Amino acid sequence: MTFLATAEARDDEMEARIAAHRAERPAGWHVLEEPYDLAGAIGAVPGDHALVVDCLSLWVANSLEAGDTPEAIEANATAAAEAAAARSPLTVVVSNEVGMGIVPMAPLARTYRDVLGTVNRVFVDAADEAALVVAGRRLELLLPGPRV
């Protein structure tokens, strides 16, 4: 099992969050920490390891903060989603849904919300299965089909 973490500890509060996550993980898991090169990190995971990517939300924030354009982030997401889909062991990708609330007033917050929505769609389009988890309940996201 490999756990691919995208978070970076840039302040004391985030450092505490990361420490808590590290403490919760089983000792036998292999951990990669990569905040930017998601496709490269996915490609570096041993071929016999299941993979958990946690999370796209922080990866998008890291990419925007680094100055990547929405178009570059989408291209990088496409490469990462393709790398994840090409793996034969189970790959689980975690993200947040931030587009279900109010439209943010700040331009950067709107850009983040829109880019993360695009990245989530890119990964769902490449996936065999997708689910939304709300209050610990898994809701399967079905492909569009004919209406009955």
C-alpha positions, 0 to 999 in steps of 0.5 A: 500500500502506498499513500501519496500525500499532497499537503505541505506544512507551511504553518504550525496549524498545517504541521499539526494536521499533517502530524495527526494524519501521519500518526493515523496511518498504518506503520506498514504503508509506504508514504510519498509526499509530493505537492506538485508532480502528481503524475510523476509521483503516481508513476513512481508507485510500485506496480504491486501497491494499491494507492491512495492519493490524498488529496486533489484539493490541496494539490490544486491549491499548491499548483495555483499558489505556485503560479500554474494557470488553470489550463496547466493544472488541467493538463497536469490533472489529465496526465495524473488521471491517465497515470492513475487509470493505467494502474492495475492495482486499486487506486483511490483518489480523494478530493473535496467538492467545494462547488456546492456552496455560495459563489465566493466573492474573491477572484482567487477563491472562484478560480480555485473552486472552478479549477478544482471542479474541472480537476475532479471531473477529469479524474472522474472521467478517467475512473472506473468508479466514482463516489461522493462521500457525505457524512460517512455515506458513499453515494455512487456517481453514475454515468449519464444515461437515458432517462426513463 
